């Protein structure tokens, strides 16, 4: 499986930044191809950042978004509105912020045809995100297998 992970810079010494690294290590340990968005971005490209990111999502089986700032939550909002890719994205949001505009509207966008949002408690990091994401990848892998895709 190919997995794209969005989130804080890998060098960020924050709970979400450390979780992003832990998620990558766990998925690679399971034998999956894992990329960070910043590894794929080409600043010399004629295409916009948005176009490059849409292409990156389309090129991966699943994308995990781990926003930890207002800007990164705004980015999650942008992609929740793009039907051609939003169904491939799972966004993890801290439940402590669900009363605010950003989380509340992201949760309202969620549907079976568009984005998926998974609530977590910051005190449960990194395990809650890592284990949930690994489970989603396993289920998707099984779905693809039964649909005829062999790895």
C-alpha positions in Angstrom: 0.0 0.0 0.0 1.2 3.5 -0.6 0.5 6.0 2.2 0.9 9.8 2.2 1.2 11.5 5.6 0.5 15.2 6.0 1.4 17.0 9.2 4.0 19.1 11.0 7.6 19.0 9.8 9.4 15.8 10.7 11.8 17.7 12.9 9.0 19.2 15.0 9.3 18.1 18.6 5.6 18.3 19.3 3.2 15.5 20.2 1.7 15.5 16.7 5.1 15.8 15.0 6.4 12.9 17.0 3.3 10.9 16.2 3.8 11.6 12.5 7.2 10.0 12.7 6.0 7.1 14.7 3.2 6.5 12.2 5.6 6.4 9.3 7.9 3.9 11.1 5.0 1.6 12.0 3.6 1.6 8.5 7.0 1.1 6.9 7.5 -1.7 9.4 4.3 -3.3 8.1 5.8 -3.2 4.6 4.0 -0.2 3.2 5.5 2.6 1.0 5.1 5.8 3.0 5.8 9.4 1.9 5.6 12.8 3.5 4.1 15.6 1.4 7.3 17.8 1.7 9.3 15.0 0.1 7.2 15.2 -3.0 6.7 18.9 -3.4 8.7 20.4 -6.3 9.2 24.2 -5.9 10.3 24.5 -9.5 7.2 22.9 -10.9 4.9 24.9 -13.2 2.0 23.5 -11.2 0.5 25.1 -8.1 1.0 23.7 -4.6 -2.7 22.7 -4.7 -2.3 20.8 -8.0 0.8 19.0 -6.8 -0.9 18.0 -3.6 -4.0 16.7 -5.4 -1.8 14.7 -7.7 0.1 13.3 -4.6 -3.2 12.2 -3.0 -4.4 10.6 -6.2 -1.0 8.7 -6.5 -1.4 7.2 -3.0 -3.9 4.6 -1.7 -4.7 6.6 1.4 -3.6 9.9 3.0 -3.5 10.7 6.7 -3.7 14.3 7.7 -2.4 15.2 11.2 -3.1 19.0 11.5 -1.8 20.7 14.5 -2.2 24.4 13.7 -4.9 26.7 12.3 -3.1 26.7 8.9 -2.9 23.0 8.7 -6.6 22.6 9.7 -7.4 25.2 6.9 -5.6 22.9 4.5 -7.7 20.0 5.6 -10.8 22.1 4.9 -9.5 22.8 1.4 -9.2 19.1 0.6 -12.4 18.2 2.3 -14.1 20.2 -0.5 -12.4 18.4 -3.4 -14.6 15.4 -4.1 -12.1 13.7 -6.4 -9.6 13.3 -3.5 -11.4 13.9 -0.2 -12.6 10.2 0.0 -8.9 9.2 0.2 -8.1 11.4 3.1 -8.5 10.6 6.8 -8.0 13.7 9.0 -7.1 13.2 12.7 -8.3 16.1 14.9 -7.8 16.7 18.6 -11.2 16.4 20.3 -10.3 19.2 22.7 -10.9 21.7 19.9 -14.2 20.4 18.6 -16.1 23.5 19.9 -14.1 25.8 17.6 -15.0 26.7 14.1 -12.2 24.7 12.4 -13.0 21.3 13.9 -16.7 21.8 13.9 -16.9 22.6 10.2 -14.5 19.9 9.2 -16.7 17.4 11.1 -19.8 18.8 9.2 -18.1 18.2 5.8 -17.6 14.5 6.7 -19.8 12.0 4.8 -19.5 8.6 3.4 -18.6 10.1 0.0 -16.1 12.7 1.1 -13.6 13.3 3.9 -13.3 11.2 7.0 -12.5 12.7 10.3 -11.1 10.8 13.3 -11.3 12.4 16.7 -8.5 11.7 19.2 -7.5 12.7 22.7 -4.1 14.4 22.9 -3.3 12.4 26.0 -3.6 9.2 23.9 -0.9 10.1 21.4 0.8 8.5 19.6 -0.9 5.1 20.0 -4.4 6.2 19.2 -3.4 7.6 15.7 -0.8 4.9 14.9 -3.1 2.0 15.7 -6.2 3.4 14.1 -4.3 4.3 10.9 -2.6 0.9 10.7 -6.1 -0.7 11.1 -7.5 1.4 8.2 -4.5 0.5 6.0 -5.1 -3.2 6.8 -8.8 -3.0 5.9 -8.1 -1.1 2.7 -5.4 -3.6 1.8 -7.9 -6.5 2.3 -10.5 -4.7 0.3 -8.1 -4.2 -2.6 -7.1 -7.9 -2.4 -10.7 -9.1 -2.6 -11.3 -6.7 -5.4 -8.6 -8.4 -7.4 -5.6 -6.2 -6.7 -2.6 -8.3 -5.8 0.5 -6.9 -4.0 
